[in-house]
């Protein structure tokens, strides 16, 4: 039954995405906010499909920590779920995303026209400059910048280093609140996983990072806050909804495979000042 419900969601998701892109195609010429509307519509419809096909609902905690207006949201990234969910929480999100996503037919065009911040990760230092420039423009427009510091989706229980781009944003915009976000979406919808599990995914907004921290302190503190709370949310989800839990061997194997694909060296000491 779980597999059949997952199949139903996949049909609704991919079929619905194609139909929505075609139906709303005329909005491409109507400016950024019209294209952002497409993103909101897509994400809300996908959430409805998740709810009524596989029984996956959402739960937000710590919303009092989310300021009105511009901010920088630093979130754990375990699933496609969170990329579909911030649109339902904040009014005008600007995701920092890899440039390859903008090459997806139709979807990529909506990403560009809605003002998402595409970064060419092969461009070295120029990528960091482009990210700062894009974030500055978004914040000036009173938007919320969203960054996933691990740079890719990671399975529950994994321990990937955080990229230094988050500190670059923190330093470049000292008057902008940086909000850490923990979640347990990977327990319900894993990376590249056909299976989807029912239950209530939790996304938790934590208090803003203190201003004026040096790089080493900031990187260590934000990773500790997000990862520690994420582990707790994973355990809570597993206990509440009897979800399958990866063993430590599974997690290590998945991380080693992902690290090899991305050219990331194995992590020995995440407290080091050298961040991959």
N, C-alpha and C positions, 0 to 999 in steps of 0.2 A: 504493500500500500504506500509506503514512504517513497519508493522508487517511482510509482505511478504519479504521485503528487508532484514529485520533482520534475518528471517529464512534462506534466501539465504546465508547470511554471515556465520551463524552458521554451515551450511552444508559445506561451503568452508573451514571454519576455522578448524573444527574438522576432516573432511575428509582429508584436505590438510596436517594437522599436522601428521596424521597417515601415509600417503603416503610418506611424506618427510622423516620421521624418518626411514622408511623401506628402501627407496631408498638410503639414505645417511649412512646407517648402517655401510658399510665398512670403513667409515672415522673414526670410533671409535678407530681403531688401529693405526691411523696416527698422533697422538700427539695432544697437546692442541690447537694449532692454527687451525688445521683442524676441530676440534670439535667446535671451536669458529666460524668458517665459517658456520657451520650448523645453529648456532644461528642467524648470520647475514642473511642468506638465509631465514630462517623461518620468521624473523621479517619483512623483506622487502616484502615477498610474502603476509604476513598478512595485511600490510599496503595497498598493491594493492587491496586485497580483500575488505578491508574497503572502499576504494575509489570508487570502481566500483559497489559494492553491495548497500551500504547505503549512499554513498556520503560523507564519513567522511575523511577530509583531515587534514593536520598538518601545523602548523605555528610556527616557532621558532623566538624568539626575544632575544636580549642580547647575541648573540653568541660571540661578541667581549670580553665578560667576561670569556669565557671558554678558559683556557690556553692550549697550546699544551703540550702533554706529561702527566705525572701523576698528578692527582688531586683527591680530595674527593668531590663528588657531593651529596648534601643533598636535597632530593626532596619530595614534597608533593605526597601522594599516594591515589588516588581516584579510580583507575581503572586498569584493565589489560593493558590498552593502553600504559602507560608509560613504563611498563616492555618490551613492544614490540617496543619502540621507541628509547630508548637510543642507541641501536645497530645501528640506522641509523644516529646518531649524533656523537658519539665518536668512536674511532677506535678499542679499546680493553677493553670493560667494564668488571668489576668484581663486580657482584651484591652480597650484603650481604643478604642472604635469609634464611628462616627457613628450617631446615634439612628435614622436612616432604616432601618438594617438590622433594628431590632427590630420593624418593621412588616411584615416578610415573614411570611406565614402559617406557623404552627407553628415554623419555624426561629427567628423572632423571639422567640417565647415561650420556647423553650429557651435562647436567649441571655440573656434577662432573668432567668429562674429559675436559671440556672447562675452568676449573679453577675458577668456581664461589665459593663464600665463604659461605658454609653452616654452620649454627649455631644451636646447640641444645638449644632451649630456656629454657628447663627444667634443664639445667646443672648449673644454678646459675653463680657464679663468673668464673667458667671454660669457660662458653660461651663467656664472655667478653675477656678472654685471647686468646681463639681460634680466635675470630674476629680480634683482634689486630695482631695476628700472620699471619692470612690469608691476611689482608690488607697490612702488611709489605712486604710480598712476592709479592703481586700484584703491589705495587708501585715500588718495585725494578725492576719489569719487564716492567716498563714504562706504566702501565695501569691506568685506571680511576676507582676508587672505588665508587660504588653507594650504598647509604643507604637511606632507607625510615624510618625516625625517629619515626613515629607513630606506626610502627610495623605491621600495617594491613591497608587494604584499608578502607577509611572513606568517607562518603557521603559529597557532597558539603554543606558548611555551618556548618559542625561539628567542635567541639573544643576539640580534643583529646590531651592529654599531649605528649610531645616528650620524648623518652627514652634517658637516659644519655649516651648510647653508642656513640652518635655523639660527645659528649665532650671528651670521651676517645680517639677517633680518632684524634680530634683536638689537644689534649694535647700530644698524642704519636708521632705525626708527625708535629711539629711546622713549618717546612719549606715547607709544602705542602699546597697549596691553598684549602680552603673549599668554595665551590660554592653553595649558596642556589638556589633552583629552585621552582618556583611556576607554577601551571598549572590549567586547568579547565576541564580535561578529564571526570570527573564524571558527567558533564552536558550532555555528549554525550553517555557515556557507563558506566552505574552505576554498582556497585558491585552486582554480582549475578543477573544481570538484563538481560532478554532476549532481550529487546528493545535496539536498537542502532539508534542514530539520526544523520542526515547529518549536515554538517557544517565544520568549521575549528577549530580544537582543538589547543589551544595555550600553548606552553611550554616556559617559560621565565627564562633565566639564569641571575641571579643578580650578582652584584660585590662581590668579595670574602670577607669573614669575616676578620675583623682586627685581627692580631696576638696578642697573649699575654693576652687575656681576661680571667677573672676568671670564674668559672663554672656558677655562678648565672647570671652574665652579659651575657655570651655567650648563655646560654639556653634561656634566656628571649629575647635576640636580634634576634637570628636566627628564633625563633618561630614567633616573631612579624613580621619580614620581609617576611617570606614565607606566613604566614596566611593572612596578610593584603593584599598583592598583589594577592593572590589566590582569596579572596573575590571580588576584583575588576575584575579579569578575569572572574569569574563566572557571575557577573552582566553584563559584556560586552557580553558574549556569549548568555545569556538569551535575551538580548535586540536585538542583531544582528540576531539571528537565531530563535527567538520565541520558545525557548525550555521550556519544563515543569520545573517549579521551586518548590522544596520542601518547604513546610511551616515550620516554626520554630517548630511546634508540631511534624511534620514528622521527622525532624532532631533529635530532642530530643529523640523520641521514638526509632529511629534506633540506636542512640549512646548508649542509655541505654541497648538495646538488645545486642549490640556488647560488651559493657563493661561487662555485666553479663556473656557472653560466655567466655571472656578472663580473668575474675576475676579482672577487673580494677575497682577501687573505683571511684565514681562520682567526677568530677573535680569541685572544689570550687574556687581555686585561682591558676591560672596557673603561677603567678609571683613568687610563692614560690621556695625556693632553693631545695626543696625536689621534685625530678622528678620521676614519676612512671616508 
